[in-house]
Amino acid sequence: MIRKNYFSRSITFLLCVLSLMAAPPLHAQGSSKDWASYNRTWAGDRFSVLGEITKKNAGELRQICTAEIPETKSLNASPLAIDGTVYLTTDTETYAFDGSTCALRWRHSHPYTPLSFLGGNRGAAYLDGRLFRGAGDGHVFAIDATKGSSLWDVPLADATKGESIPMAPIAWNGMVLVGNAGGDNFGVTGRVYALSAADGHVLWEFRSVPDTPEVRATWPKASSENPPTGGAFWTSFSLDAINGVLYVSAGNPAPDFMKAMRPGANLYTNAIIALDARSGKLLGYNRPIRNDFHDWDISAAPAIITTRGRKHLALAASKDAYLHAVDLKAIDASGGEGAAHHGVVYSAPTATHFNVKQPLSEKRDTRFCPGSQGGSEWNGAAYHPRLNLAFVPTTDWCTTVRLVPVDEMKGKPGAPWTGSPLPAAFGKQDPKEQWKGWVTAVNADSGAVVWKFKAPTPILAGVTPTAGDVVFAADLNGTVYAFDAANGRRLWKGDAGAPASGGVISYEAGGHQRIGVAAGMKSPIWPVKTASTRFVVFGLP
């Protein structure tokens, strides 16, 4: 059970915050002008306290500058902005740009021979003048944020087994908190590491599928030919810095679509797991999604919030196209396996749901929505504390799957372990002419949908609410939007010039609020064309 005094201390702290309306949101880090972590705050709420851009002047926004990146890549990363410098990552490169002019300050390379077709990276973490990030070869490394020089480099994951480290770490209290991806590959399970920020050595490790009798009993058909697989990490984490609690979102169990091969609870996959950030000790977990057979990860980092109604929640936007609000008191050591949806206060729908209860079969095609690439991917919920609204970016895209016969399921290290035949290991997606995207605003206390915006293409990029009561988002057409946060009225739209799939951030540079958009997508999964990869800055004249 999470420490007994957790909630009394959290309530006391919250009351102090509410009494100081100009103060940063709960568990904010760094200066209010910066974007110092994947979701700006350790708690993951993505709320920017900058308010120069308002509902009255958002229509005057214009492009300030563009930083062209000399490689055409999938730019899935959230940029960081520290003291007027913007940091952006691809799978092999790290860039530093002037946040006012977009002039290049330095470039750091980490070349490797790719073994995966994905080549994505979610971004870096910042602490005490250093950047920390992972890469597709399974390494984590540190870079001097001023000079761009290498400081240390450690291997943590085995790329030959299909493991990688694309997630954006959390850097806190002298530690770098990070985990491995690859849970859709044969035999790969998730591991969370705490590394020393000084030299990269491992301080502690937690396994999402530990080799204990209690957990292995939840994989009753496990064998060397059918090993426990899944529960990996590929987005980012969230942190309650006051109490030192790390919240990690563990991915789906595998084979993704073959539930018959993995009956049982499959702990601790598709779970929000609470760990003691200083020791790695398991404090508790909760599983909003159970018995998954659609590749519906609980993947994006949850936003750890206290609502207007004094509810302490983890807001988890997942690939099942729901925003699950989990009571933090229910993230306990039992996990509530005996009760359906134990601790889930509400699950607000964010996209189309179709045919989700129909069993998959080796004898026929089954189409379901959201598909294996639907729902919320690497960007989850954001939260506006004054309006008490959560905002969720979503992909509305369906998938068709026909299973491989069970007796033909033969796994090998480094290969997908999903149950759908190659080359469509994650099923066949609908034509892109049928996809769309949503921004959904939800009352954080009740789960009621307050407003929705329908985009012509998926919204993969992170949404960002601001103190000016403006919400920013962007879609795979490269269109950038500004909405009235209270009612969803569109205030402005701009063009990033490339598909936007990374973060949309708010930061201060040159004394003014800027909106930065990471744009560019080259991926076998997402059928869009991009002529460039770029960071685009918008602001007021």
HELIX and SHEET records of a PDB file:
HELIX    1   1 TYR A    6  SER A   19  1                                  14    
HELIX    2   2 ALA A   58  GLU A   60  5                                   3    
HELIX    3   3 ALA A  159  LYS A  161  5                                   3    
HELIX    4   4 PRO A  213  ARG A  216  1                                   4    
HELIX    5   5 LYS A  259  MET A  261  5                                   3    
HELIX    6   6 LEU A  328  ALA A  330  5                                   3    
HELIX    7   7 VAL A  406  GLU A  408  5                                   3    
HELIX    8   8 LYS A  432  GLN A  434  5                                   3    
SHEET    1   A 4 ARG A  62  ILE A  69  0                                        
SHEET    2   A 4 THR A 533  GLY A 539 -1                                        
SHEET    3   A 4 HIS A 512  ALA A 519 -1                                        
SHEET    4   A 4 ALA A 500  ALA A 509 -1                                        
SHEET    1   B 4 LEU A  80  ILE A  82  0                                        
SHEET    2   B 4 THR A  85  THR A  89 -1                                        
SHEET    3   B 4 GLU A  93  ASP A  98 -1                                        
SHEET    4   B 4 LEU A 104  SER A 109 -1                                        
SHEET    1   C 4 ALA A 125  LEU A 127  0                                        
SHEET    2   C 4 ARG A 130  GLY A 134 -1                                        
SHEET    3   C 4 HIS A 139  ASP A 144 -1                                        
SHEET    4   C 4 SER A 150  PRO A 155 -1                                        
SHEET    1   D 4 ILE A 170  TRP A 172  0                                        
SHEET    2   D 4 MET A 175  GLY A 179 -1                                        
SHEET    3   D 4 ARG A 191  SER A 196 -1                                        
SHEET    4   D 4 VAL A 202  ARG A 207 -1                                        
SHEET    1   E 2 THR A 229  GLY A 230  0                                        
SHEET    2   E 2 PRO A 253  ALA A 254 -1                                        
SHEET    1   F 4 SER A 238  ASP A 240  0                                        
SHEET    2   F 4 VAL A 245  SER A 249 -1                                        
SHEET    3   F 4 ILE A 272  ASP A 276 -1                                        
SHEET    4   F 4 LEU A 282  ASN A 286 -1                                        
SHEET    1   G 4 ALA A 303  THR A 306  0                                        
SHEET    2   G 4 HIS A 312  ALA A 317 -1                                        
SHEET    3   G 4 TYR A 322  ASP A 327 -1                                        
SHEET    4   G 4 VAL A 344  PRO A 349 -1                                        
SHEET    1   H 3 THR A 366  PHE A 368  0                                        
SHEET    2   H 3 THR A 399  VAL A 401 -1                                        
SHEET    3   H 3 LYS A 428  GLN A 429 -1                                        
SHEET    1   I 4 ALA A 382  HIS A 384  0                                        
SHEET    2   I 4 LEU A 389  ASP A 396 -1                                        
SHEET    3   I 4 LYS A 436  ASN A 443 -1                                        
SHEET    4   I 4 VAL A 449  ALA A 455 -1                                        
SHEET    1   J 4 THR A 464  PRO A 465  0                                        
SHEET    2   J 4 VAL A 470  ALA A 474 -1                                        
SHEET    3   J 4 THR A 479  ASP A 484 -1                                        
SHEET    4   J 4 ARG A 490  ASP A 495 -1                                        
END                                                                             
